[in-house]
Amino acid sequence: MKILVCHNFYQQPGGEDKVFAEETALLEDHGHSVVRYTRHNDDLNTMGKVETLRSLFWNPQTVRELGDVIETERPDVLHCHNTFPLISPSAYAAAKRGKVAVVQTLHNYRMVCPNAQFLRDGKVCTTCATKSFAWPAIRHACYRSSKTASAAIALQQTSRRVFDPKSSRVDRYIALTEFSKKTFVDSGLPGEKIAVKPNFVAKDPGVGSGVGGYAVFVGRLSEEKGIHTLLQAWRQLPFDLELKILGDGPLGDQVAAAAQTDQRIKWLGHQPTTAVNAALAEAKFLIMPSIWFETFGLSMIEAYAHGTPVIASNLGAMTEIVKHGNTGFLFEPGQAGELSATIKKATDDEALLQAMRQNARQEFEHHYSADRNYTQLIDVYTDAVTSSSSANKLEATA
């Protein structure tokens, strides 16, 4: 099978970029031909406001370039990861002109929420999810704290609903969890077009030792990741337990200040993959205190690959990935006291923690390995191609 994969890179690297790289490599490892079409948001630095705004709705460069690629390569399917903002939904139109099946991975909630996170003022907000026009997002300046920018995203969402109400240009969507799928269905996407396929760990790191005697956080240091909850929980923790924080972001100064006043907290900043794996392998458990609807959470399954349990917020995708009392523990999001109590419970019962290590590893093997993911991905492509071919035949006979 020949797959054309498109992705719009963010200015700050993230999980979507990693999934794009690892899925394309996975396909090539299994003998498929992969063609990549990418753009980078650094290009925004040289674009005017009018050109940037136009690109949200229709990008003639995308249509022209993808059209040329499709004509030359004749792929079986176009798989889109991120199209925002430069590639735009124009990619779907280019594929349909070339009679190519389209798959779109739903890495975030931007299709139904202007800030893509269902988060406002530190709390979950789904106000705009079912609205035909996301006027509350404009009122609250949800995207980049700008009413103008929020209005542009809201208009893009409305144009999709108006001009393609049945999502006819996309043959299959990929949601990363059942929770994510339900959220999109409730927001108007057709459920029959949404397949659930999680992310995966590309290379099995093997079981870790778990003897490091510390907890670990891995991720962006930002509000939605629950950094405030994490630091407050450590202030309330009544015993010595080292916390290693791997990552960087806008709340880095607050993490640095906490590390200066509490010797138990070690901020290691952004670390390469090898260092992250080493930290996960020896940790007692990973802590995932996010306060938003995580669409997935790669660090959780990376922990599972090492056999490391996870303590996570009882919210969104985390409630599916973490099986409470089996592969880790869930606590109420934003409740630092409950997180502190959960950490104490986990450290007090070493036998339970060891059992969780075995369960976490089994969960990885059964659901998040590369081999398992490859089979699921090809099934999605096959369904999309079949659906697209049927639609093309109906169009030809109409």
Residue pairs with C-beta under 8 A, 6 or more apart in sequence:
1 32
1 33
1 76
1 77
1 378
1 381
2 32
2 33
2 34
2 35
2 73
2 74
2 75
2 76
3 27
3 32
3 33
3 34
3 35
3 75
3 76
3 77
3 78
3 79
3 381
4 35
4 36
4 37
4 66
4 69
4 70
4 73
4 75
4 77
4 78
4 79
4 95
4 100
5 20
5 23
5 24
5 34
5 35
5 36
5 37
5 78
5 79
5 80
5 81
6 36
6 37
6 38
6 66
6 78
6 79
6 80
6 81
6 83
6 87
6 91
7 16
7 17
7 20
7 36
7 37
7 38
7 80
7 81
7 82
7 87
8 38
8 39
8 40
8 41
8 81
8 82
8 83
8 84
8 85
8 86
8 87
9 17
9 38
9 39
9 40
9 41
9 82
10 16
10 17
10 41
10 82
11 40
11 41
11 42
11 44
14 220
15 107
15 199
15 296
15 298
16 81
16 82
16 107
16 108
18 298
19 81
19 105
19 107
19 199
19 298
20 81
20 82
22 200
22 202
23 79
23 373
23 377
24 34
24 36
25 202
26 200
26 202
26 370
26 373
26 374
26 377
27 34
27 374
27 377
28 34
30 374
35 69
35 73
35 75
37 65
37 66
37 69
37 87
37 91
39 62
39 86
39 87
40 86
41 85
41 86
43 86
44 52
44 85
44 86
47 55
52 85
53 152
55 85
55 86
55 88
56 84
56 85
56 88
56 152
56 153
56 155
56 156
57 88
57 89
57 155
57 156
57 159
58 88
58 89
58 90
59 86
59 87
59 88
59 90
60 90
62 86
62 87
62 88
62 90
62 91
62 94
63 90
63 93
63 94
66 78
66 90
66 91
66 94
66 95
67 94
67 97
67 98
69 75
70 78
70 94
70 95
70 97
70 98
70 100
71 98
75 100
76 100
76 101
76 381
76 385
77 100
77 101
77 102
77 103
77 381
77 384
77 385
77 388
78 91
78 92
78 94
78 95
78 100
78 101
78 102
78 103
79 103
79 104
79 105
79 381
80 87
80 91
80 92
80 102
80 103
80 104
80 105
81 105
81 107
82 107
83 89
83 91
83 104
84 110
89 160
89 169
91 102
92 102
92 104
92 169
92 170
93 169
95 101
95 102
95 169
96 102
96 169
99 388
99 392
100 388
101 171
101 172
101 381
101 384
101 385
101 387
101 388
101 389
102 169
102 170
102 171
102 172
102 384
102 388
103 170
103 171
103 172
103 173
103 174
103 380
103 381
103 384
104 170
104 172
104 173
104 174
105 173
105 174
105 176
106 173
106 174
106 175
106 176
106 180
106 184
106 194
106 295
107 176
107 295
108 116
108 117
108 295
109 116
109 117
109 118
109 183
109 184
109 293
109 295
110 116
110 153
111 157
111 160
111 184
111 187
111 189
112 128
112 129
112 157
112 183
112 184
112 187
112 188
113 126
113 128
113 129
113 134
113 137
113 142
114 128
114 134
114 137
114 142
114 143
114 150
114 153
114 154
114 157
115 137
115 142
115 143
115 150
117 224
117 292
117 293
118 124
118 125
118 126
118 129
118 183
118 292
118 293
119 125
119 223
119 224
119 291
119 292
119 293
120 127
120 140
120 142
121 140
122 223
122 291
122 334
123 291
124 291
124 292
124 293
124 315
126 183
127 136
127 137
128 134
128 136
128 137
128 142
128 154
129 183
129 186
129 187
130 186
130 187
130 188
132 158
132 161
133 154
133 157
133 158
134 150
134 153
134 154
134 157
134 158
135 154
136 142
137 143
137 150
137 153
137 154
138 147
138 150
138 151
138 154
139 147
140 150
141 147
141 149
141 150
142 150
143 149
143 150
143 153
144 150
161 188
166 190
167 173
167 189
167 190
167 193
168 391
170 193
171 193
171 383
171 384
171 385
171 387
171 388
171 391
172 193
172 194
172 195
172 380
172 383
172 384
172 387
173 184
173 189
173 193
173 194
173 195
174 194
174 195
174 196
174 197
174 380
175 181
175 184
175 194
175 195
175 196
175 197
175 295
176 196
176 197
176 198
176 199
176 295
176 296
176 317
177 196
177 198
177 295
177 296
177 316
177 317
177 320
177 321
178 196
178 320
179 293
179 316
179 317
179 319
179 320
180 196
180 293
180 295
180 296
180 316
180 317
181 191
181 194
181 196
183 293
184 194
185 191
185 194
195 376
195 379
195 380
195 383
197 373
197 376
197 377
197 380
198 296
198 301
198 367
198 368
198 373
199 296
199 298
199 301
199 368
199 373
200 301
200 368
200 369
200 370
200 372
200 373
201 301
201 302
201 305
201 364
201 368
201 369
201 370
202 370
203 370
204 305
204 369
204 370
205 277
205 281
205 302
205 305
205 306
206 306
207 306
207 307
207 357
207 361
208 280
208 281
208 282
208 283
208 306
208 307
208 308
209 281
209 282
210 281
210 282
210 283
210 284
210 306
210 307
210 308
210 353
210 357
211 282
212 279
212 282
212 283
212 284
213 241
213 242
213 284
214 241
214 242
214 243
214 244
214 266
214 282
214 283
214 284
215 241
215 242
215 243
215 244
215 283
215 284
215 285
215 286
215 287
215 311
215 343
216 243
216 244
216 245
216 246
216 279
216 280
216 283
216 285
216 286
216 287
217 230
217 243
217 244
217 245
217 246
217 247
217 286
217 287
217 288
217 289
218 246
218 247
218 276
218 279
218 280
218 286
218 299
218 302
219 225
219 246
219 247
219 288
219 299
220 247
220 248
220 249
221 227
221 245
221 247
221 248
221 249
221 250
221 251
221 252
221 254
221 255
222 249
222 250
222 251
223 250
223 251
223 291
224 290
224 291
224 292
225 249
225 289
225 290
225 291
226 288
226 289
226 290
226 291
226 313
226 333
226 334
227 251
227 254
227 255
227 289
228 251
228 254
229 289
229 291
229 333
229 334
229 335
229 336
229 339
230 243
230 245
230 287
230 289
230 336
230 339
231 254
231 255
231 258
231 265
232 336
233 289
233 336
233 337
233 339
233 340
233 343
234 243
234 258
234 262
234 264
234 265
234 340
235 262
235 336
236 336
236 337
236 340
237 264
237 340
237 343
237 344
238 340
238 344
239 344
239 347
240 264
241 264
241 284
241 343
241 347
242 264
242 265
242 266
243 264
243 265
243 266
243 287
244 266
244 268
244 279
244 283
245 255
245 259
245 265
245 266
245 267
245 268
246 268
246 269
246 270
246 271
246 275
246 276
246 279
247 269
247 270
247 271
248 269
248 270
252 267
252 269
255 265
255 267
256 267
258 265
258 267
259 265
259 266
259 267
268 275
268 279
271 279
276 299
276 302
277 302
277 306
280 286
280 299
280 302
280 303
280 306
280 308
281 306
281 308
283 303
283 308
284 308
284 309
284 346
284 347
284 353
285 303
285 308
285 309
285 310
285 311
285 328
285 346
285 353
286 299
286 300
286 303
286 308
286 309
286 310
286 311
287 310
287 311
287 312
287 339
287 343
288 294
288 297
288 299
288 300
288 310
288 311
288 312
288 313
288 318
288 322
289 312
289 313
289 333
289 339
290 297
290 312
290 313
290 315
290 316
290 318
290 333
291 313
291 315
291 333
291 334
292 315
292 316
293 315
293 316
293 317
294 315
294 316
294 317
294 318
295 316
295 317
296 317
296 321
297 312
297 317
297 318
297 321
300 310
300 312
300 318
300 321
300 322
301 321
301 364
301 368
303 309
303 310
303 360
304 310
304 327
304 360
304 361
304 363
304 364
304 368
305 361
305 364
305 368
306 361
307 357
307 358
307 360
307 361
307 364
308 357
308 360
309 327
309 328
309 329
309 346
309 353
309 356
309 357
309 359
309 360
310 321
310 322
310 327
310 328
310 360
311 322
311 328
311 329
311 330
311 331
311 339
311 342
311 343
311 346
312 318
312 321
312 322
312 328
312 329
312 330
312 331
313 330
313 331
313 332
313 333
313 334
314 324
314 330
314 331
314 332
314 333
315 333
318 330
319 330
322 328
322 329
322 330
323 359
323 363
324 330
326 356
326 359
327 356
327 359
327 360
327 363
328 356
328 360
329 342
329 345
329 346
331 338
331 339
331 341
331 342
332 338
346 352
346 353
347 353
366 372
